[in-house]
Every structure is written in structure tokens, then in C-alpha cells.
Amino acid sequence: MDGKVIIRDEFPSKVRNEKEAPAPSKLVTRESLQKMIDTASRRKREQIVGRALVALLKRQTSAEQNCQQTLDANGIGFSGCDGRTGTVSAKVFRNTGTMKGWVLDKWLKPQKNGYARITKYHKQLNEIAVEREQEFTRRIKGNG
């Protein structure tokens, strides 16, 4: 060889994918979601929380949606303690476009960390937002 050292990576496909893929966007953070909630009218808060719950519901498995519980601790969809309330709240919002006051209050209630309960799902909501942004970009490029 010509004096070059070749280092073999244990996980070459993972490294290659990380180098090729751009850094993930941060469209939704816990702080940005909380700020959006804090500055919105009550009706707008209902829409923010309702749409977030519906987006999370879509990530639940069919079995979880049907039994209204979280069955798989996979970090996708609702956590175990929010499975039933999240599923029922999302289905009601999806069907009516509204949410009972006590349900909205539950999701907006500050937790020990000072943030509203819904903000604990900020990472998943960011993933959903990034996916939607990428889909929108693909459509624009496809039509352009």
C-alpha cells in the first residue's frame, strides 16, 4: 500500500447513513411547544393539543387504538399512563373538532418540570413535523 491507514468501522452502514443524511430539523421543541400554548387563545390551545393527540394516536398500533391502551412500551405514541386518556381524547377531537374543558386542562396542566403534560411528546411531535415537511418538499419538487 502507499502508506495510508485504512480503519474499518464496526458499523459502516450506520456511519454512511449518518454522513449522508442531514442533521434532523428541530421544528418542535419542548420550549417552542410550551410557548405556542402559552401565547395562544383557549380555542387555539384546543386545536394545538387536539391535533397533537391525533398525530400521536396515528402512531399507536391498531391493537392499541382499538383497546384504548398502550400495549407496547416502544416509545411511539402515548406512554402507558396516557394511553387511555390520549386515545379517547384524540378520537373525540378527530370526530368533533372539540375537546371538553377538563380534558384540555389535563393536557395543559404543568408537570413537575413546569411544562404542560402534552410537551412530554415533543420529540415525537418533532419527528412528525419533520416527516410532514419532507413530504411537502418532495411534492413541491415533484410538481416543479
Secondary structure as the mmCIF struct_conf table of DSSP 4:
data_model
#
loop_
_struct_conf.conf_type_id
_struct_conf.id
_struct_conf.beg_label_comp_id
_struct_conf.beg_label_asym_id
_struct_conf.beg_label_seq_id
_struct_conf.end_label_comp_id
_struct_conf.end_label_asym_id
_struct_conf.end_label_seq_id
BEND BEND1 GLY A 3 GLY A 3
HELX_LH_PP_P HELX_LH_PP_P1 ILE A 7 ASP A 9
BEND BEND2 GLU A 10 PHE A 11
HELX_RH_AL_P HELX_RH_AL_P1 PRO A 12 GLU A 20
BEND BEND3 ALA A 21 ALA A 21
HELX_LH_PP_P HELX_LH_PP_P2 PRO A 22 SER A 25
BEND BEND4 LEU A 27 LEU A 27
HELX_RH_AL_P HELX_RH_AL_P2 ARG A 30 THR A 39
BEND BEND5 ALA A 40 ALA A 40
HELX_RH_AL_P HELX_RH_AL_P3 ARG A 42 ARG A 59
BEND BEND6 GLN A 60 GLN A 60
HELX_RH_AL_P HELX_RH_AL_P4 SER A 62 CYS A 67
TURN_TY1_P TURN_TY1_P1 GLN A 68 GLN A 68
BEND BEND7 GLN A 69 GLN A 69
BEND BEND8 ASN A 74 PHE A 78
HELX_RH_3T_P HELX_RH_3T_P1 GLY A 80 ASP A 82
HELX_RH_AL_P HELX_RH_AL_P5 GLY A 83 THR A 96
BEND BEND9 GLY A 97 GLY A 97
HELX_RH_AL_P HELX_RH_AL_P6 GLY A 101 LEU A 108
BEND BEND10 LYS A 109 LYS A 109
STRN STRN1 PRO A 110 PRO A 110
TURN_TY1_P TURN_TY1_P2 LYS A 112 ASN A 113
BEND BEND11 GLY A 114 TYR A 115
STRN STRN2 ALA A 116 ALA A 116
HELX_RH_3T_P HELX_RH_3T_P2 ARG A 117 TYR A 121
HELX_RH_AL_P HELX_RH_AL_P7 HIS A 122 ASN A 143
#
